[in-house]
Amino acid sequence: MTYRPIPVDEVIASLPLEEQERIEKRGNELLAKVKRRMTLAEIRKGRKVSQAAVAEVLGIGQMQISRLEKRKDPRLSTIERTIAAMGGQLTVIATFPGQEPMVLVSSQASANVSEPLAK
């Protein structure tokens, strides 16, 4: 006996209308999160963390955080450490035409941050 794959659209179409609407709503929510773009300053402010607090965790001055947030092309390792200082983890996703997105992993993840800030 051979099996044929069932397209996801067919599976969703077979569900009750209420369930289809819930799936569509959740899908749209996830897409909105992926499409959201924020600067380091916006991320920090959204987490209600001061520049001084981030600077203290990183062992640098507050002025350096201010400069970092205004920099047009900061180093990836600097962004990674700053995100880690706020309690997060930086994820870089590479996209190519005709291929699934790929997560780029760092060879050394935030080794210089000892105690991230709690929210």
C-alpha positions, 0 to 999 in steps of 0.5 A: 500500500502506498501513502500519499502526502496530504497537503497542509491546506487540505488538512486545515480545510477539513477542520471546523471553521472556528479552528481554521480561523484560530490557526490563521490568527495565530499564524498572522501573529507569528508572522508579525513577530518575525517581521518586527524590526527593532534597534538595540535601544528599542529592545533595551527600552522595551525590557525597561532596562537602563543603559547604565544597567547594561553597561554595568553587566558588560563592565563598560561605561554608560556612554559606551552603550549610548554610542553603541545604540547610535552606531550604524554598523556595530560588530555582531559580537558586540550586539550578541554580548549586549543582548545577552546582558539584557537576558536574551540570546541573539539569533541570526537567520540567513535567507537565500532564494529558493531555500529554507531560512537557516539559523547562523550559530556563533562559535562562542556564545556570549562568553564575556557576560557573567550575570545577565540582567533579570527583567 
